[in-house]
Each structure stands twice: as structure tokens, then as C-alpha cells.
């Protein structure tokens, strides 16, 4: 099974994915962005696109990787990735579903104000690339093809994880971490996502 966690930047995809991973035995987190960074760093500057999702090879690479994982890995693959272009979504998720891969897709939503506040908490201001994508993401993700929609505006990460697990039909392991350990894990996850 693949659990794809979509959403606008700041909606909580990565934190949700890693919390789900910590509590879901035998799971693996796959990050499609890594293919984008590889493509960008291995092309002449003159042909690099602003958004690596616009490269057909990015979509093909992620389809191929996820297809291999789905057919060879017995656990649950968790994919935190914003994708709001219906054609691109179909080229990866639709194609995998056509192949018979079980994909539970969730779009994490929140109000623009909440998203901006969350981005500020990770040191990204209103003029950052992520903040400038909010309207495009919220508009695109409102399409029914991106269901299930979860409004995270007033939910904790733990509540989002619990809802996703219930809807995907997976059993979470008990969380025995204390508040300090949980906070440290989330800070570490946030720091791992910094791209310098």
C-alpha cells in the first residue's frame, strides 16, 4: 500500500508522514523531491525548469520508483508530496492505480492564514517560494480528484495521523514517547527538510 500525503506547503505533510512512519510498523517514507533535486543538479542551467515537476522525467522516475516499491516492498510506503497539476497526478498516481497499486491519497488543507503562520514557524516569510504557492495549491487541491480532503487548520499532527490511519485501514503502534521526545523528533524532521 502507498499512502500519499498531498497538501499545500505548510499543511503538515512531512511531519504527518514521519509521525505516521514512527507509529506504523514496517513502513518507509519515500520523498519524490529527491528525484527533482537530482535532475536539477545534473542538467545544464540553461534547460533547468523552475518547477522540477514540469520535467516529464521527474514524473516517470517517481512512477518507476513507486512501482518498484509497491511490487517489491511488503510494508506501507508513505509519500509526502505536493502535486496539484491533475495531469501530473494522473501520470504518477493514476498510472499506479491503473497498475493495481493500492494508493490511499489524502490532501491536507488549511486556511491561508494558518498556512502562512506554519511557514513562519519554519523560517519562511510571506515572500518565500512556498508562501507564493499557497493560492495555486489550495485552488488545485479543491478538485475532487485530490480527495480525501482533511482540513488540518485546527488539528494536531497526532489527530491528522490518527484520521489517516483510520481511513487507510492501518493499525498504529502505541506512542510511548514523552512530550519532550516527541518535540525533539519533530524538530529533527523539520531540520532534515532544510535544503541549503
Rosetta constraint file for C-alpha pairs under 8 A:
AtomPair CA 1 CA 70 HARMONIC 6.70 0.50
AtomPair CA 1 CA 75 HARMONIC 7.16 0.50
AtomPair CA 1 CA 76 HARMONIC 5.07 0.50
AtomPair CA 1 CA 77 HARMONIC 6.34 0.50
AtomPair CA 1 CA 101 HARMONIC 6.96 0.50
AtomPair CA 1 CA 102 HARMONIC 5.04 0.50
AtomPair CA 1 CA 103 HARMONIC 5.91 0.50
AtomPair CA 1 CA 104 HARMONIC 7.60 0.50
AtomPair CA 2 CA 70 HARMONIC 7.21 0.50
AtomPair CA 2 CA 76 HARMONIC 5.79 0.50
AtomPair CA 2 CA 77 HARMONIC 4.72 0.50
AtomPair CA 2 CA 78 HARMONIC 5.84 0.50
AtomPair CA 2 CA 79 HARMONIC 7.23 0.50
AtomPair CA 2 CA 101 HARMONIC 7.72 0.50
AtomPair CA 2 CA 102 HARMONIC 6.27 0.50
AtomPair CA 2 CA 103 HARMONIC 4.69 0.50
AtomPair CA 2 CA 104 HARMONIC 6.24 0.50
AtomPair CA 3 CA 76 HARMONIC 7.20 0.50
AtomPair CA 3 CA 77 HARMONIC 6.22 0.50
AtomPair CA 3 CA 78 HARMONIC 4.82 0.50
AtomPair CA 3 CA 79 HARMONIC 6.13 0.50
AtomPair CA 3 CA 103 HARMONIC 5.82 0.50
AtomPair CA 3 CA 104 HARMONIC 4.85 0.50
AtomPair CA 3 CA 105 HARMONIC 5.92 0.50
AtomPair CA 3 CA 106 HARMONIC 7.71 0.50
AtomPair CA 3 CA 168 HARMONIC 7.66 0.50
AtomPair CA 4 CA 78 HARMONIC 5.96 0.50
AtomPair CA 4 CA 79 HARMONIC 4.62 0.50
AtomPair CA 4 CA 80 HARMONIC 6.04 0.50
AtomPair CA 4 CA 81 HARMONIC 7.23 0.50
AtomPair CA 4 CA 103 HARMONIC 6.96 0.50
AtomPair CA 4 CA 104 HARMONIC 6.18 0.50
AtomPair CA 4 CA 105 HARMONIC 4.71 0.50
AtomPair CA 4 CA 106 HARMONIC 6.19 0.50
AtomPair CA 5 CA 13 HARMONIC 5.81 0.50
AtomPair CA 5 CA 17 HARMONIC 7.08 0.50
AtomPair CA 5 CA 78 HARMONIC 7.40 0.50
AtomPair CA 5 CA 79 HARMONIC 5.86 0.50
AtomPair CA 5 CA 80 HARMONIC 4.67 0.50
AtomPair CA 5 CA 81 HARMONIC 6.20 0.50
AtomPair CA 5 CA 82 HARMONIC 7.75 0.50
AtomPair CA 5 CA 105 HARMONIC 6.18 0.50
AtomPair CA 5 CA 106 HARMONIC 5.08 0.50
AtomPair CA 5 CA 107 HARMONIC 6.10 0.50
AtomPair CA 5 CA 108 HARMONIC 7.13 0.50
AtomPair CA 6 CA 13 HARMONIC 6.50 0.50
AtomPair CA 6 CA 80 HARMONIC 6.14 0.50
AtomPair CA 6 CA 81 HARMONIC 5.25 0.50
AtomPair CA 6 CA 82 HARMONIC 4.80 0.50
AtomPair CA 6 CA 83 HARMONIC 6.57 0.50
AtomPair CA 6 CA 105 HARMONIC 7.28 0.50
AtomPair CA 6 CA 106 HARMONIC 5.80 0.50
AtomPair CA 6 CA 107 HARMONIC 4.49 0.50
AtomPair CA 6 CA 108 HARMONIC 6.09 0.50
AtomPair CA 7 CA 11 HARMONIC 5.81 0.50
AtomPair CA 7 CA 12 HARMONIC 7.75 0.50
AtomPair CA 7 CA 13 HARMONIC 6.51 0.50
AtomPair CA 7 CA 81 HARMONIC 7.36 0.50
AtomPair CA 7 CA 82 HARMONIC 5.32 0.50
AtomPair CA 7 CA 83 HARMONIC 7.62 0.50
AtomPair CA 7 CA 106 HARMONIC 7.91 0.50
AtomPair CA 7 CA 107 HARMONIC 4.83 0.50
AtomPair CA 7 CA 108 HARMONIC 4.56 0.50
AtomPair CA 7 CA 109 HARMONIC 5.99 0.50
AtomPair CA 7 CA 137 HARMONIC 7.28 0.50
AtomPair CA 7 CA 141 HARMONIC 7.21 0.50
AtomPair CA 8 CA 82 HARMONIC 6.32 0.50
AtomPair CA 8 CA 108 HARMONIC 7.18 0.50
AtomPair CA 8 CA 109 HARMONIC 6.77 0.50
AtomPair CA 8 CA 115 HARMONIC 7.83 0.50
AtomPair CA 8 CA 133 HARMONIC 7.63 0.50
AtomPair CA 8 CA 134 HARMONIC 6.01 0.50
AtomPair CA 8 CA 137 HARMONIC 5.24 0.50
AtomPair CA 8 CA 138 HARMONIC 6.44 0.50
AtomPair CA 9 CA 13 HARMONIC 7.97 0.50
AtomPair CA 9 CA 82 HARMONIC 7.33 0.50
AtomPair CA 9 CA 115 HARMONIC 7.18 0.50
AtomPair CA 9 CA 119 HARMONIC 7.61 0.50
AtomPair CA 9 CA 130 HARMONIC 5.70 0.50
AtomPair CA 9 CA 131 HARMONIC 7.27 0.50
AtomPair CA 9 CA 133 HARMONIC 7.49 0.50
AtomPair CA 9 CA 134 HARMONIC 6.78 0.50
AtomPair CA 10 CA 115 HARMONIC 5.02 0.50
AtomPair CA 10 CA 116 HARMONIC 7.23 0.50
AtomPair CA 10 CA 118 HARMONIC 5.46 0.50
AtomPair CA 10 CA 119 HARMONIC 5.39 0.50
AtomPair CA 10 CA 130 HARMONIC 7.94 0.50
AtomPair CA 11 CA 108 HARMONIC 5.75 0.50
AtomPair CA 11 CA 109 HARMONIC 6.00 0.50
AtomPair CA 11 CA 110 HARMONIC 6.24 0.50
AtomPair CA 11 CA 115 HARMONIC 6.13 0.50
AtomPair CA 11 CA 118 HARMONIC 7.68 0.50
AtomPair CA 11 CA 152 HARMONIC 7.01 0.50
AtomPair CA 12 CA 16 HARMONIC 5.84 0.50
AtomPair CA 12 CA 108 HARMONIC 7.20 0.50
AtomPair CA 12 CA 157 HARMONIC 7.39 0.50
AtomPair CA 13 CA 17 HARMONIC 5.98 0.50
AtomPair CA 13 CA 80 HARMONIC 5.38 0.50
AtomPair CA 13 CA 81 HARMONIC 7.17 0.50
AtomPair CA 13 CA 108 HARMONIC 7.03 0.50
AtomPair CA 14 CA 18 HARMONIC 6.20 0.50
AtomPair CA 14 CA 80 HARMONIC 5.64 0.50
AtomPair CA 14 CA 189 HARMONIC 7.73 0.50
AtomPair CA 15 CA 19 HARMONIC 6.06 0.50
AtomPair CA 15 CA 157 HARMONIC 7.13 0.50
AtomPair CA 15 CA 186 HARMONIC 6.63 0.50
AtomPair CA 15 CA 189 HARMONIC 6.79 0.50
AtomPair CA 15 CA 190 HARMONIC 7.49 0.50
AtomPair CA 16 CA 20 HARMONIC 5.99 0.50
AtomPair CA 16 CA 157 HARMONIC 5.88 0.50
AtomPair CA 16 CA 158 HARMONIC 7.82 0.50
AtomPair CA 16 CA 160 HARMONIC 7.00 0.50
AtomPair CA 16 CA 161 HARMONIC 6.03 0.50
AtomPair CA 17 CA 21 HARMONIC 6.08 0.50
AtomPair CA 17 CA 29 HARMONIC 7.11 0.50
AtomPair CA 17 CA 78 HARMONIC 6.28 0.50
AtomPair CA 17 CA 79 HARMONIC 7.14 0.50
AtomPair CA 17 CA 80 HARMONIC 6.04 0.50
AtomPair CA 18 CA 22 HARMONIC 6.10 0.50
AtomPair CA 18 CA 29 HARMONIC 7.25 0.50
AtomPair CA 18 CA 189 HARMONIC 7.39 0.50
AtomPair CA 19 CA 23 HARMONIC 6.42 0.50
AtomPair CA 19 CA 157 HARMONIC 7.70 0.50
AtomPair CA 19 CA 158 HARMONIC 7.59 0.50
AtomPair CA 19 CA 161 HARMONIC 7.01 0.50
AtomPair CA 20 CA 24 HARMONIC 5.83 0.50
AtomPair CA 20 CA 161 HARMONIC 5.83 0.50
AtomPair CA 20 CA 165 HARMONIC 7.87 0.50
AtomPair CA 20 CA 172 HARMONIC 7.79 0.50
AtomPair CA 21 CA 25 HARMONIC 7.39 0.50
AtomPair CA 21 CA 27 HARMONIC 5.68 0.50
AtomPair CA 21 CA 28 HARMONIC 6.59 0.50
AtomPair CA 21 CA 29 HARMONIC 6.89 0.50
AtomPair CA 21 CA 78 HARMONIC 7.33 0.50
AtomPair CA 23 CA 172 HARMONIC 5.22 0.50
AtomPair CA 23 CA 173 HARMONIC 4.88 0.50
AtomPair CA 23 CA 174 HARMONIC 6.95 0.50
AtomPair CA 23 CA 175 HARMONIC 6.77 0.50
AtomPair CA 24 CA 170 HARMONIC 7.76 0.50
AtomPair CA 24 CA 171 HARMONIC 6.94 0.50
AtomPair CA 24 CA 172 HARMONIC 5.22 0.50
AtomPair CA 24 CA 173 HARMONIC 6.06 0.50
AtomPair CA 25 CA 75 HARMONIC 7.94 0.50
AtomPair CA 25 CA 172 HARMONIC 7.63 0.50
AtomPair CA 25 CA 173 HARMONIC 6.99 0.50
AtomPair CA 26 CA 75 HARMONIC 5.04 0.50
AtomPair CA 26 CA 76 HARMONIC 6.71 0.50
AtomPair CA 27 CA 75 HARMONIC 5.20 0.50
AtomPair CA 27 CA 76 HARMONIC 4.61 0.50
AtomPair CA 27 CA 77 HARMONIC 5.77 0.50
AtomPair CA 27 CA 78 HARMONIC 7.14 0.50
AtomPair CA 28 CA 75 HARMONIC 7.26 0.50
AtomPair CA 28 CA 76 HARMONIC 6.33 0.50
AtomPair CA 28 CA 77 HARMONIC 4.90 0.50
AtomPair CA 28 CA 78 HARMONIC 6.01 0.50
AtomPair CA 29 CA 77 HARMONIC 5.84 0.50
AtomPair CA 29 CA 78 HARMONIC 4.70 0.50
AtomPair CA 29 CA 79 HARMONIC 5.97 0.50
AtomPair CA 29 CA 80 HARMONIC 7.79 0.50
AtomPair CA 30 CA 77 HARMONIC 6.66 0.50
AtomPair CA 30 CA 78 HARMONIC 6.06 0.50
AtomPair CA 30 CA 79 HARMONIC 5.19 0.50
AtomPair CA 30 CA 80 HARMONIC 7.45 0.50
AtomPair CA 31 CA 79 HARMONIC 6.09 0.50
AtomPair CA 31 CA 80 HARMONIC 6.48 0.50
AtomPair CA 31 CA 81 HARMONIC 7.15 0.50
AtomPair CA 32 CA 36 HARMONIC 7.12 0.50
AtomPair CA 32 CA 62 HARMONIC 6.12 0.50
AtomPair CA 32 CA 79 HARMONIC 7.46 0.50
AtomPair CA 32 CA 80 HARMONIC 7.97 0.50
AtomPair CA 32 CA 81 HARMONIC 6.75 0.50
AtomPair CA 33 CA 37 HARMONIC 6.37 0.50
AtomPair CA 33 CA 81 HARMONIC 7.53 0.50
AtomPair CA 34 CA 38 HARMONIC 6.18 0.50
AtomPair CA 35 CA 39 HARMONIC 6.17 0.50
AtomPair CA 35 CA 58 HARMONIC 6.26 0.50
AtomPair CA 35 CA 61 HARMONIC 7.10 0.50
AtomPair CA 35 CA 62 HARMONIC 7.25 0.50
AtomPair CA 36 CA 40 HARMONIC 6.12 0.50
AtomPair CA 36 CA 52 HARMONIC 5.28 0.50
AtomPair CA 36 CA 53 HARMONIC 7.19 0.50
AtomPair CA 36 CA 58 HARMONIC 6.09 0.50
AtomPair CA 37 CA 41 HARMONIC 6.07 0.50
AtomPair CA 37 CA 52 HARMONIC 7.85 0.50
AtomPair CA 38 CA 42 HARMONIC 6.23 0.50
AtomPair CA 39 CA 43 HARMONIC 6.39 0.50
AtomPair CA 39 CA 52 HARMONIC 7.67 0.50
AtomPair CA 39 CA 58 HARMONIC 7.45 0.50
AtomPair CA 40 CA 48 HARMONIC 6.13 0.50
AtomPair CA 40 CA 49 HARMONIC 7.96 0.50
AtomPair CA 40 CA 52 HARMONIC 7.18 0.50
AtomPair CA 43 CA 47 HARMONIC 6.87 0.50
AtomPair CA 43 CA 48 HARMONIC 6.43 0.50
AtomPair CA 44 CA 48 HARMONIC 6.70 0.50
AtomPair CA 48 CA 52 HARMONIC 7.98 0.50
AtomPair CA 49 CA 54 HARMONIC 6.94 0.50
AtomPair CA 49 CA 55 HARMONIC 7.38 0.50
AtomPair CA 51 CA 55 HARMONIC 7.96 0.50
AtomPair CA 52 CA 58 HARMONIC 6.78 0.50
AtomPair CA 53 CA 58 HARMONIC 6.00 0.50
AtomPair CA 53 CA 59 HARMONIC 6.71 0.50
AtomPair CA 53 CA 88 HARMONIC 7.66 0.50
AtomPair CA 54 CA 58 HARMONIC 7.60 0.50
AtomPair CA 55 CA 59 HARMONIC 6.96 0.50
AtomPair CA 56 CA 60 HARMONIC 6.18 0.50
AtomPair CA 57 CA 61 HARMONIC 5.77 0.50
AtomPair CA 58 CA 62 HARMONIC 6.22 0.50
AtomPair CA 59 CA 63 HARMONIC 6.09 0.50
AtomPair CA 59 CA 88 HARMONIC 6.92 0.50
AtomPair CA 59 CA 91 HARMONIC 6.74 0.50
AtomPair CA 59 CA 92 HARMONIC 6.27 0.50
AtomPair CA 60 CA 64 HARMONIC 6.08 0.50
AtomPair CA 60 CA 91 HARMONIC 7.76 0.50
AtomPair CA 60 CA 92 HARMONIC 7.42 0.50
AtomPair CA 61 CA 65 HARMONIC 6.09 0.50
AtomPair CA 62 CA 66 HARMONIC 5.93 0.50
AtomPair CA 62 CA 92 HARMONIC 7.02 0.50
AtomPair CA 63 CA 67 HARMONIC 5.93 0.50
AtomPair CA 63 CA 91 HARMONIC 7.55 0.50
AtomPair CA 63 CA 92 HARMONIC 4.99 0.50
AtomPair CA 63 CA 93 HARMONIC 7.68 0.50
AtomPair CA 63 CA 95 HARMONIC 7.70 0.50
AtomPair CA 63 CA 96 HARMONIC 7.06 0.50
AtomPair CA 64 CA 68 HARMONIC 6.18 0.50
AtomPair CA 65 CA 69 HARMONIC 6.22 0.50
AtomPair CA 66 CA 70 HARMONIC 5.93 0.50
AtomPair CA 66 CA 96 HARMONIC 7.99 0.50
AtomPair CA 67 CA 71 HARMONIC 6.22 0.50
AtomPair CA 67 CA 96 HARMONIC 6.67 0.50
AtomPair CA 67 CA 101 HARMONIC 7.84 0.50
AtomPair CA 68 CA 72 HARMONIC 5.93 0.50
AtomPair CA 68 CA 73 HARMONIC 7.92 0.50
AtomPair CA 69 CA 73 HARMONIC 5.18 0.50
AtomPair CA 69 CA 77 HARMONIC 7.54 0.50
AtomPair CA 70 CA 74 HARMONIC 7.63 0.50
AtomPair CA 70 CA 77 HARMONIC 7.59 0.50
AtomPair CA 70 CA 101 HARMONIC 6.72 0.50
AtomPair CA 83 CA 88 HARMONIC 7.39 0.50
AtomPair CA 83 CA 89 HARMONIC 6.38 0.50
AtomPair CA 84 CA 88 HARMONIC 7.86 0.50
AtomPair CA 84 CA 89 HARMONIC 7.10 0.50
AtomPair CA 84 CA 137 HARMONIC 6.06 0.50
AtomPair CA 84 CA 140 HARMONIC 5.10 0.50
AtomPair CA 84 CA 141 HARMONIC 5.80 0.50
AtomPair CA 84 CA 146 HARMONIC 7.98 0.50
AtomPair CA 85 CA 89 HARMONIC 6.10 0.50
AtomPair CA 85 CA 140 HARMONIC 6.92 0.50
AtomPair CA 86 CA 90 HARMONIC 6.08 0.50
AtomPair CA 86 CA 145 HARMONIC 7.64 0.50
AtomPair CA 87 CA 91 HARMONIC 6.20 0.50
AtomPair CA 88 CA 92 HARMONIC 6.53 0.50
AtomPair CA 89 CA 93 HARMONIC 5.53 0.50
AtomPair CA 89 CA 94 HARMONIC 6.61 0.50
AtomPair CA 90 CA 94 HARMONIC 4.07 0.50
AtomPair CA 90 CA 95 HARMONIC 6.14 0.50
AtomPair CA 91 CA 95 HARMONIC 5.53 0.50
AtomPair CA 92 CA 96 HARMONIC 6.15 0.50
AtomPair CA 93 CA 97 HARMONIC 6.12 0.50
AtomPair CA 93 CA 103 HARMONIC 7.53 0.50
AtomPair CA 94 CA 98 HARMONIC 6.13 0.50
AtomPair CA 95 CA 99 HARMONIC 6.32 0.50
AtomPair CA 96 CA 100 HARMONIC 6.59 0.50
AtomPair CA 96 CA 101 HARMONIC 5.44 0.50
AtomPair CA 96 CA 103 HARMONIC 7.92 0.50
AtomPair CA 97 CA 101 HARMONIC 4.94 0.50
AtomPair CA 97 CA 102 HARMONIC 6.48 0.50
AtomPair CA 97 CA 103 HARMONIC 6.72 0.50
AtomPair CA 104 CA 168 HARMONIC 6.17 0.50
AtomPair CA 105 CA 146 HARMONIC 7.32 0.50
AtomPair CA 105 CA 147 HARMONIC 6.80 0.50
AtomPair CA 105 CA 148 HARMONIC 6.34 0.50
AtomPair CA 106 CA 146 HARMONIC 7.23 0.50
AtomPair CA 106 CA 147 HARMONIC 6.11 0.50
AtomPair CA 106 CA 148 HARMONIC 4.77 0.50
AtomPair CA 106 CA 149 HARMONIC 5.97 0.50
AtomPair CA 106 CA 150 HARMONIC 7.01 0.50
AtomPair CA 106 CA 164 HARMONIC 7.61 0.50
AtomPair CA 107 CA 141 HARMONIC 6.92 0.50
AtomPair CA 107 CA 146 HARMONIC 6.35 0.50
AtomPair CA 107 CA 147 HARMONIC 6.31 0.50
AtomPair CA 107 CA 148 HARMONIC 5.97 0.50
AtomPair CA 107 CA 149 HARMONIC 4.82 0.50
AtomPair CA 107 CA 150 HARMONIC 6.06 0.50
AtomPair CA 108 CA 149 HARMONIC 6.14 0.50
AtomPair CA 108 CA 150 HARMONIC 4.98 0.50
AtomPair CA 108 CA 151 HARMONIC 6.03 0.50
AtomPair CA 108 CA 152 HARMONIC 6.22 0.50
AtomPair CA 109 CA 138 HARMONIC 7.35 0.50
AtomPair CA 109 CA 149 HARMONIC 6.74 0.50
AtomPair CA 109 CA 150 HARMONIC 5.78 0.50
AtomPair CA 109 CA 151 HARMONIC 4.59 0.50
AtomPair CA 109 CA 152 HARMONIC 5.73 0.50
AtomPair CA 109 CA 153 HARMONIC 7.20 0.50
AtomPair CA 110 CA 114 HARMONIC 6.18 0.50
AtomPair CA 110 CA 115 HARMONIC 6.29 0.50
AtomPair CA 110 CA 151 HARMONIC 5.40 0.50
AtomPair CA 110 CA 152 HARMONIC 5.36 0.50
AtomPair CA 110 CA 153 HARMONIC 4.55 0.50
AtomPair CA 111 CA 115 HARMONIC 6.25 0.50
AtomPair CA 111 CA 153 HARMONIC 6.35 0.50
AtomPair CA 112 CA 116 HARMONIC 6.15 0.50
AtomPair CA 112 CA 134 HARMONIC 6.84 0.50
AtomPair CA 112 CA 135 HARMONIC 7.71 0.50
AtomPair CA 113 CA 117 HARMONIC 6.22 0.50
AtomPair CA 114 CA 118 HARMONIC 6.18 0.50
AtomPair CA 114 CA 153 HARMONIC 6.30 0.50
AtomPair CA 115 CA 119 HARMONIC 6.14 0.50
AtomPair CA 115 CA 131 HARMONIC 7.96 0.50
AtomPair CA 115 CA 134 HARMONIC 7.70 0.50
AtomPair CA 116 CA 120 HARMONIC 6.20 0.50
AtomPair CA 116 CA 125 HARMONIC 7.61 0.50
AtomPair CA 116 CA 126 HARMONIC 6.70 0.50
AtomPair CA 116 CA 131 HARMONIC 6.51 0.50
AtomPair CA 117 CA 121 HARMONIC 6.44 0.50
AtomPair CA 118 CA 122 HARMONIC 6.75 0.50
AtomPair CA 119 CA 123 HARMONIC 6.50 0.50
AtomPair CA 119 CA 124 HARMONIC 5.12 0.50
AtomPair CA 119 CA 125 HARMONIC 6.75 0.50
AtomPair CA 119 CA 130 HARMONIC 7.83 0.50
AtomPair CA 119 CA 131 HARMONIC 7.23 0.50
AtomPair CA 120 CA 124 HARMONIC 4.90 0.50
AtomPair CA 120 CA 125 HARMONIC 5.49 0.50
AtomPair CA 120 CA 126 HARMONIC 7.86 0.50
AtomPair CA 122 CA 190 HARMONIC 7.60 0.50
AtomPair CA 124 CA 128 HARMONIC 5.76 0.50
AtomPair CA 124 CA 130 HARMONIC 7.68 0.50
AtomPair CA 124 CA 131 HARMONIC 7.59 0.50
AtomPair CA 125 CA 131 HARMONIC 7.08 0.50
AtomPair CA 126 CA 131 HARMONIC 5.35 0.50
AtomPair CA 126 CA 132 HARMONIC 7.17 0.50
AtomPair CA 127 CA 131 HARMONIC 6.23 0.50
AtomPair CA 127 CA 132 HARMONIC 6.39 0.50
AtomPair CA 128 CA 132 HARMONIC 6.31 0.50
AtomPair CA 129 CA 133 HARMONIC 6.53 0.50
AtomPair CA 130 CA 134 HARMONIC 6.87 0.50
AtomPair CA 133 CA 137 HARMONIC 6.02 0.50
AtomPair CA 134 CA 138 HARMONIC 6.04 0.50
AtomPair CA 135 CA 139 HARMONIC 6.01 0.50
AtomPair CA 136 CA 140 HARMONIC 6.05 0.50
AtomPair CA 137 CA 141 HARMONIC 5.88 0.50
AtomPair CA 138 CA 142 HARMONIC 6.21 0.50
AtomPair CA 139 CA 143 HARMONIC 7.62 0.50
AtomPair CA 141 CA 146 HARMONIC 5.68 0.50
AtomPair CA 142 CA 146 HARMONIC 7.06 0.50
AtomPair CA 143 CA 147 HARMONIC 7.59 0.50
AtomPair CA 150 CA 160 HARMONIC 7.90 0.50
AtomPair CA 151 CA 155 HARMONIC 7.79 0.50
AtomPair CA 152 CA 156 HARMONIC 7.45 0.50
AtomPair CA 152 CA 160 HARMONIC 6.96 0.50
AtomPair CA 155 CA 159 HARMONIC 5.86 0.50
AtomPair CA 155 CA 160 HARMONIC 6.41 0.50
AtomPair CA 156 CA 160 HARMONIC 6.36 0.50
AtomPair CA 157 CA 161 HARMONIC 6.13 0.50
AtomPair CA 158 CA 162 HARMONIC 6.15 0.50
AtomPair CA 159 CA 163 HARMONIC 6.23 0.50
AtomPair CA 160 CA 164 HARMONIC 6.20 0.50
AtomPair CA 161 CA 165 HARMONIC 6.08 0.50
AtomPair CA 162 CA 166 HARMONIC 6.15 0.50
AtomPair CA 162 CA 172 HARMONIC 7.89 0.50
AtomPair CA 163 CA 167 HARMONIC 6.13 0.50
AtomPair CA 164 CA 168 HARMONIC 5.91 0.50
AtomPair CA 165 CA 169 HARMONIC 5.86 0.50
AtomPair CA 165 CA 170 HARMONIC 5.09 0.50
AtomPair CA 165 CA 171 HARMONIC 6.58 0.50
AtomPair CA 165 CA 172 HARMONIC 6.91 0.50
AtomPair CA 166 CA 170 HARMONIC 6.40 0.50
AtomPair CA 166 CA 171 HARMONIC 7.67 0.50
AtomPair CA 177 CA 181 HARMONIC 5.82 0.50
AtomPair CA 177 CA 182 HARMONIC 6.01 0.50
AtomPair CA 178 CA 182 HARMONIC 6.16 0.50
AtomPair CA 179 CA 183 HARMONIC 6.10 0.50
AtomPair CA 180 CA 184 HARMONIC 6.13 0.50
AtomPair CA 181 CA 185 HARMONIC 6.11 0.50
AtomPair CA 182 CA 186 HARMONIC 6.35 0.50
AtomPair CA 183 CA 187 HARMONIC 6.21 0.50
AtomPair CA 184 CA 188 HARMONIC 6.10 0.50
AtomPair CA 185 CA 189 HARMONIC 6.20 0.50
AtomPair CA 186 CA 190 HARMONIC 6.18 0.50
AtomPair CA 187 CA 191 HARMONIC 6.16 0.50
AtomPair CA 188 CA 192 HARMONIC 6.14 0.50
AtomPair CA 189 CA 193 HARMONIC 6.60 0.50
AtomPair CA 190 CA 194 HARMONIC 7.01 0.50
